[in-house]
């Protein structure tokens, strides 16, 4: 593995003791300077000279600082709209923290698998200029005309020449701590952080390099360049997005309590992620650091550094409960005999499908103990003894585990203070960047034209960060929307090769010794040269080098080639490069074929020269077979109607419309109620700000009404819909008539409802038993009933068999309303009965602590098995019986007023929307996104997006970020103007089609429909997976580029010589 | 290439692997990047999605002389095309039954989920499957038949 210098063996850990000096940030230098002198190399001296800066200038539209998942999403969203992005990251690769994770909750998707395609997309996007290993050093000017300076450190490796072969790594004599592997492994001074790094260019760590020149001597393409200079780049841009992410709390200062840095078998959760990762130091095996053995018992301690003013930070880190649950479940599933315990304070499974994920972990045997362990110590066998109070027995107990994992806090980057000074923005009391207003503009920083996205503004999980990245992209448009767009130049006209006999050119790559060292590329090239229709074949040193690309273009012309095969590395990493070369040479890119003789041959059969050569010949022969059958494919284009339909006139829908208007895009809001405002208009004040909700919603309604870009249809509903992305038509039933509208994209913002509580906790029979939303109304009307004794029951109708999910907002609402009642009536005696207190957003934890400490609201935790019982006497007086889960006591609480914090569900109109727009909904009738982590605002159906509580109930800041994000997504097709469709789509032979409709059912993208008894594929929606082709029983529907004839021919060709 | 006789003592099995573009093909790439060694018997055919694999391909492969066929796609839930791998799973389970019916040892056919990060798993699957096919010996049952 390129990023690891050593074989991982159990002894390995003994080399790297987790001691204080080891954890210092100073690289170990394994070779002494005098040793370098003995070797007679002057490389170091040369590089010292090269350290002087080179200067250059760049122009763009938006500068994005930080290329983690948030920055990448923002970059793609801006670039796809036709504006130029300069994306910088201080690391040598993009990807941020997400790529370090093994899997992501609550779907256990492989993290690198979902981020890597995005990384490649970013690196290949014509409108994105990527600068890695670079930092911002100044920002002057104002929105619309900023000038920034970027300092880009030299990597001392020429990105044009580096082939990513890894030859330089084994010869490097320096071993230093690998920060990417969270200090659990070592790396060399020349390195890439992980195998999927983008760009795949090695970097020489200047501080660690001893300048021996070994790498330079073995680098065949001559990519090592000690003379490469660092650069000072002046960039001119209109807006800036800051997406610099977070750091994790390293609990060294809690060494006394939890032994991190003192005992080897105490690790952080991120270290465990690296152990779980298949490209981590143990290749996915959990091993305990002291002896490399698989732990038989593992425990997690939650909130290490979070929710504590004394030791760490006062806020909740938002993600730890779920990642610990994920890690625990993975550990349990991989070895069911492992004992797994999670020590937690409140289990905050607040998001969509989180509670179900948590329930499943409990089912498979993850043991959750509600307790905050006071201390841990190490036993003689290096296992860790944890001392805690058992909440059931009320006794101090001890239990020992082989491995202890600390779920450490997300904390602001230590760089934030310095960065804030450079950027001219402010940081909050915790060190995160301050939003202009967390209530109305969470994405805007305190400097106009500078926007915030992701965790640099507060802890967030991945989808919230991605949504915010899209939102920032929409905001960044405001200052530059009138600039001319940069649409990539159309490719030169394609040569018409239809009807021509194939003339195939084959280029077999040596990749230095990486292929040629393990198999005979000359023999492969000679062999393939004999095949029919192969008119040119050659072996080349580096197929991807600029001079070979030039040669390839020339050969295409000279030999009149109409098919090209490159036998080299992988189409995944290099396919796009060669396709572009074909396009430049005037050939259709679908006439290119790749034979992977490096990753799939020379590198995996390195000890069998003969067999590897034979296999390479077979692989190239298969490619020739396919190449002979390739046909040019056209990518159709469609125009886009430049407006958006928004379903729902609540906060989410209106903020999306405003964001679109700021991009000069027309929108139609269709609201079923007679008035705009949605749920927010029915609330009194907001959690955790106590701001009147009318102060928030009224200006938004005003703005919508006054916008020339927004048309509102209140009291209206969409009746019929036809069309697809780019060109939809709907008929809208409006009061007293009907309106037909046309639009290019759709945003669904249909919101949520409280579940009907009738029959639960005595609701319906007694006027003094009400829901939180009814209480809000009484608060607005200032008609509170008697409130001397108030009880609130949280999770009413939630997290049970029928509705297994958490409502996400109820805890906050109950705390806020308790405070309001207490302020109106200081004598009020208020109890909140809860299951977990789930306050996780910015300033929420602090608000909660304040209400408990200063307003004397009492909270009682009840168990899901023993919910409170409401008893009503003849005279209507109410008593609530509840058993305190923490202290085991039973209470009978008399109440003047009982408030139920009711479960939520998707809007009842969602069923109709599902049908109309062909979009799915899940638990609670909330809509299901295209991908829970990286496509939180998109549906699988192109051109339809969603935001706000239609996705899942959420607070103000998250709703606004999502609404602006959805506006950004919906604006992309519109600002592009025309859509270039997928070339590899399905095609129906109308004569063979019997109209059975099986393909229609199998298509997940609603791309096929039956018209007059025959299947028809909509190219605008087809993603080219080929599922329909495999499903069709008549062979009528074929996937272009992968049709039955092509694949069956390759099957033959893979088994014997077909020519 | 000289046609290897199936009775030859030097017999090496021929294995075809259908890999999906997004997970398993990338996983096989990672096996290469990580320099994990596995036997050279497998020939990889890339498809966009494991759901594209028509049972006809499997039968055709055996008919044309393959000794083993491997299909690999994204893990359940991870499909790039949302649910293509579920369709593959259902279809290929039936294919296994069909093979049994035709008298071909179902052990010659395997479906494995390999993600883009599981280079090691890919190598392990290929090592194990190749050994299994070697043990079963040449496949003659369907060779020359008409599919």
Interface residues (C-beta under 8 A of the other chain):
Chain A: X1 X2 X107 X108 X109 X110 X112 X113 X116 X117 X166 X195 X196 X277 X278 X279 X283 X284 X570 X571 X572 X573 X596 X598 X599 X600 X601 X603 X604 X605 X606 X607 X608 X611 X612 X614 X615 X617 X618 X619 X622 X930 X940 X984 X1002 X1004 X1005 X1023 X1024 X1025 X1026 X1027 X1029 X1030 X1031 X1039 X1042 X1044 X1047 X1048 X1050 X1051 X1052 X1054 X1055 X1056 X1057
Chain B: X1 X3 X14 X16 X21 X22 X23 X25 X26 X28 X29 X30 X31 X32 X33 X34 X35 X36 X37 X38 X39 X40 X43 X44 X45 X46 X47 X48 X49 X51 X52 X53 X54 X56 X57 X60 X61 X64 X65 X66 X74 X75 X77 X78 X80 X81 X82 X83 X84 X87 X91 X115 X116 X117 X118 X119 X120 X121 X123
